[in-house]
Amino acid sequence: MTDPHSPVHAAPAAHPIDAVESVVPFIPFVIPAVGAIMIFLLAMIAVTMA
């Protein structure tokens, strides 16, 4: 058996990069940008139909 106090077991396990964790920092920039694009498109549709 191996020694449970050996340095090999003391290292923390590296977790894989999660897709959600990589996107979360960009949410404060993406949501207002998409909202602005949606408002512009809706206004353009309203003006075109009028």
PAZAPA-4460 file (N, C-alpha, C; in steps of 0.05 Angstrom, whole numbers, plus 32768, in hexadecimal, padded with zeros to 4 digits):
% residues 50
    n_x    n_y    n_z   ca_x   ca_y   ca_z    c_x    c_y    c_z   seq   type   mol
   8011   7FE8   8000   8000   8000   8000   8011   8019   8000     1      M     A
   8006   802E   7FF7   8015   8047   7FF7   800F   8056   8010     2      T     A
   8021   8068   8017   801E   8079   802F   8009   808E   802A     3      D     A
   7FF4   8090   803A   7FDF   80A5   8035   7FE9   80C1   803A     4      P     A
   8000   80C4   8047   800B   80DF   804C   8020   80E7   8037     5      H     A
   8022   80D8   8022   8036   80DF   800E   802D   80F8   7FFE     6      S     A
   8041   8106   7FF3   803A   811F   7FE4   8028   811B   7FCC     7      P     A
   8027   8102   7FC2   8016   80FD   7FAA   7FF9   8101   7FB2     8      V     A
   7FF1   80F8   7FC9   7FD5   80FB   7FD2   7FCF   8116   7FDD     9      H     A
   7FE3   8126   7FE3   7FDF   8140   7FF0   7FD7   8155   7FDB    10      A     A
   7FDC   8150   7FC2   7FD6   8164   7FAD   7FB8   8164   7FA8    11      A     A
   7FAC   817C   7FA6   7F8F   817D   7FA1   7F89   8174   7F84    12      P     A
   7F72   8167   7F81   7F6B   815D   7F67   7F62   8174   7F55    13      A     A
   7F6D   8176   7F3D   7F66   818C   7F2B   7F4C   8185   7F1D    14      A     A
   7F38   8196   7F20   7F1E   8191   7F14   7F1F   819D   7EF7    15      H     A
   7F11   8190   7EE5   7F10   819A   7ECA   7F01   81B5   7EC8    16      P     A
   7F08   81C4   7EB4   7EFB   81DE   7EB0   7EDE   81D9   7EA7    17      I     A
   7ECC   81E6   7EB6   7EAF   81E3   7EB0   7EA7   81F8   7E9B    18      D     A
   7E96   81F1   7E89   7E8D   8204   7E74   7E7F   821C   7E80    19      A     A
   7E6F   8217   7E95   7E60   822D   7EA1   7E72   8240   7EB0    20      V     A
   7E87   8235   7EBD   7E9A   8246   7ECC   7EAA   8258   7EB9    21      E     A
   7EAE   824F   7EA0   7EBD   825F   7E8D   7EAD   8275   7E81    22      S     A
   7E92   8272   7E82   7E80   8286   7E75   7E77   829C   7E89    23      V     A
   7E75   8295   7EA2   7E6A   82A6   7EB7   7E77   82C2   7EB8    24      V     A
   7E92   82C5   7EB5   7E9D   82E1   7EB6   7E94   82F3   7E9F    25      P     A
   7E8A   82E8   7E89   7E82   82F9   7E73   7E64   8300   7E74    26      F     A
   7E55   82F5   7E86   7E38   82FA   7E87   7E31   8318   7E8B    27      I     A
   7E3F   8327   7E9C   7E38   8344   7E9F   7E3C   8354   7E85    28      P     A
   7E4B   834A   7E72   7E4F   8358   7E59   7E3D   834E   7E43    29      F     A
   7E37   8334   7E44   7E27   8328   7E2E   7E0A   832F   7E31    30      V     A
   7DFE   832E   7E49   7DE2   8332   7E4C   7DDA   834F   7E43    31      I     A
   7DE7   8364   7E4C   7DE0   837F   7E42   7DE4   8382   7E24    32      P     A
   7DF9   8376   7E19   7DFD   8378   7DFC   7DE7   836A   7DED    33      A     A
   7DDF   8353   7DF5   7DC9   8345   7DE7   7DAF   8354   7DEB    34      V     A
   7DAB   8360   7E02   7D93   8370   7E07   7D92   8388   7DF5    35      G     A
   7DA9   8395   7DF1   7DAA   83AC   7DDF   7DA4   83A4   7DC2    36      A     A
   7DAF   838E   7DBA   7DAA   8384   7D9F   7D8C   837D   7D9B    37      I     A
   7D80   8370   7DAF   7D64   8369   7DAD   7D52   8382   7DAC    38      M     A
   7D58   8397   7DBC   7D49   83B0   7DBB   7D4B   83BD   7DA0    39      I     A
   7D64   83BD   7D95   7D68   83C9   7D7B   7D58   83BA   7D66    40      F     A
   7D59   83A0   7D66   7D4A   8390   7D52   7D2C   8394   7D55    41      L     A
   7D22   8394   7D6D   7D05   8398   7D71   7CFD   83B4   7D68    42      L     A
   7D0D   83C8   7D6D   7D06   83E3   7D64   7D07   83E4   7D46    43      A     A
   7D1A   83D7   7D39   7D1C   83D7   7D1C   7D03   83C9   7D10    44      M     A
   7CFB   83B4   7D1C   7CE3   83A6   7D12   7CCA   83B8   7D15    45      I     A
   7CC8   83C6   7D2C   7CB1   83D7   7D31   7CB1   83EE   7D1D    46      A     A
   7CC8   83FA   7D17   7CC9   8410   7D04   7CC3   8406   7CE8    47      V     A
   7CCC   83EE   7CE1   7CC7   83E3   7CC6   7CAA   83DD   7CC2    48      T     A
   7C9C   83D3   7CD7   7C80   83CC   7CD4   7C6E   83E5   7CD5    49      M     A
   7C78   83FB   7CE0   7C67   8413   7CE3   7C63   8421   7CC8    50      A     A
***
